[in-house]
């Protein structure tokens, strides 16, 4: 797992944010959801955790740099816009994941 993730530089507050985000995942996609229809944005995450948007963006950037999350638009999920997806190798919510989700974290096509 350490080969895939660079989690050495994560701070405890980053891990706390990851735990908060993991409580609202869309099954089989690991998308952080605000509610059943809307994906979280930096602003809604900041409101949920009670922090400034800039601080949340900084934490999300560290999580992304460590390979824990992916932020951006995803093929086949354009209706959600820019989304935050948690690495399915780290936290898995669902039985099967589409290849385009898995490939975000592993360039070699594989299914989990």
C-alpha positions in Angstrom: 0.0 0.0 0.0 2.9 2.4 0.7 4.0 1.9 -2.9 0.8 3.3 -4.2 0.3 6.0 -1.6 2.6 8.7 -0.3 0.9 9.0 3.1 4.1 9.9 5.1 3.4 13.6 4.7 -0.2 13.7 5.7 -1.1 15.5 8.9 -3.7 14.3 11.5 -6.1 16.9 10.3 -5.9 15.5 6.7 -6.7 12.0 8.1 -9.6 13.5 10.0 -11.0 15.1 6.8 -10.6 11.8 5.0 -12.6 10.0 7.7 -15.3 12.7 7.4 -15.4 12.4 3.6 -15.6 8.6 3.7 -18.9 8.7 5.7 -20.8 9.9 2.6 -19.6 7.8 -0.3 -21.6 6.8 -3.4 -21.5 3.0 -3.6 -19.3 1.5 -6.4 -17.8 4.9 -7.2 -16.3 6.2 -3.9 -17.5 9.7 -4.8 -17.9 12.0 -1.8 -21.5 13.0 -1.8 -23.3 16.0 -0.2 -26.6 14.2 -0.5 -28.1 11.5 -2.8 -28.0 13.8 -5.9 -25.1 16.2 -5.4 -21.4 15.6 -5.0 -19.4 17.6 -2.4 -17.6 20.7 -3.5 -14.8 22.4 -1.6 -17.4 24.9 -0.3 -19.8 22.2 1.0 -17.0 20.3 2.6 -15.8 23.4 4.3 -19.3 24.1 5.6 -19.7 20.5 6.8 -16.5 20.5 8.8 -16.8 24.2 9.9 -13.6 25.5 8.3 -12.6 28.1 5.8 -12.7 27.0 2.2 -9.0 27.8 1.7 -8.0 25.5 4.5 -10.1 22.7 3.2 -8.7 23.1 -0.3 -5.2 22.9 1.2 -6.0 19.6 2.9 -7.7 18.2 -0.2 -4.5 19.1 -2.2 -2.3 17.2 0.3 -4.7 14.2 0.1 -4.6 14.4 -3.7 -0.8 14.7 -3.8 -0.5 11.6 -1.5 -2.7 9.6 -3.9 -5.5 9.2 -1.4 -8.1 11.1 -3.4 -8.7 12.3 -7.0 -10.4 15.6 -7.7 -11.8 16.5 -11.1 -14.3 15.5 -13.7 -14.6 11.8 -14.4 -15.5 10.0 -17.6 -19.1 8.8 -17.4 -20.0 11.0 -14.4 -20.2 14.4 -15.9 -23.5 15.1 -14.3 -21.8 15.5 -11.0 -19.2 18.0 -12.3 -15.9 18.1 -10.5 -15.9 15.4 -7.9 -13.7 14.1 -5.1 -13.1 10.3 -5.3 -11.4 8.4 -2.5 -8.9 5.8 -3.6 -10.7 2.4 -3.7 -7.5 0.6 -2.7 -7.6 2.5 0.6 -11.4 2.7 1.3 -13.8 0.5 -0.6 -17.6 1.2 -0.6 -19.2 -1.3 -2.9 -18.5 -4.6 -4.6 -17.3 -3.6 -8.1 -15.8 -0.4 -9.5 -15.8 0.7 -13.1 -12.3 0.5 -14.7 -12.3 4.3 -15.3 -12.5 4.8 -11.5 -9.8 2.3 -10.7 -7.5 3.7 -13.4 -7.5 7.1 -11.7 -5.3 5.5 -9.0 -3.6 2.7 -10.9 -2.7 3.3 -14.6 -2.9 -0.4 -15.3 -6.4 -1.6 -16.1 -7.7 -3.8 -13.3 -11.0 -4.4 -11.6 -11.4 -4.5 -7.9 
